[in-house]
């Protein structure tokens, strides 16, 4: 039986080291991220049995990491760590999909008990959440594999996120602003033309050379992937 894997997202080195030692003593496998961007990347690229996520971390806040992760992963237990005993932080975290929270300073025994509770709960298996498809275009979210027919397609992380967003909203026209918020995040302040650039990249990879183009432009509005079989 493999040990549960826990990601510790904490920028205070002393605390993250204590947590790592205590968890490894309890036979958990652990890794540490000390900023939001690294945490988000690790949560997108690997599967975790549980995540301990500090709210006050650099680069991306814990709440923003949580918001982005919950777009693609509804099931991994996430326990928020916060030094601020404010109702607003707790409510915001729970509304965004956190499973639990614990306020620093805390007793390690209490944290371990909460971890055991969440690890005892079986993860729901939802094949429809893991696989997205339109026609002969298929996406596996867990493995981040994209195929069209018998051809495997290599996408960058941003291209993949954009494609997943379009597929999850199949047959719905999304504006550039909606795509920016869902794929790049609400704190993105660049030009919305970046959407056009990445749509062009996607078309080159998933539509060029095929008889049926899935990505459709709705002039003056935005973009959609249409299921032409419906």
Secondary structure, DSSP 8 states (H G I E B T S, - for coil): ----EEEEE-S-HHHHHHHHHHHHHTT-EEEEE-BHHHHHHHHHHS--SEEEEESS-BSS-HHHHHHHHHHH-S-SEEEEEES---HHHHHHHHHTT-SEEEESS--HHHHHHHHHHHHHS-----HHHHEEEETTEEEETTTTEEEETTEEE---HHHHHHHHHHHHTTT--EEHHHHIIIII-TT--S-THHHHHHHHHHHHHHTTTSSS--EEEETTTEEEE--TT-
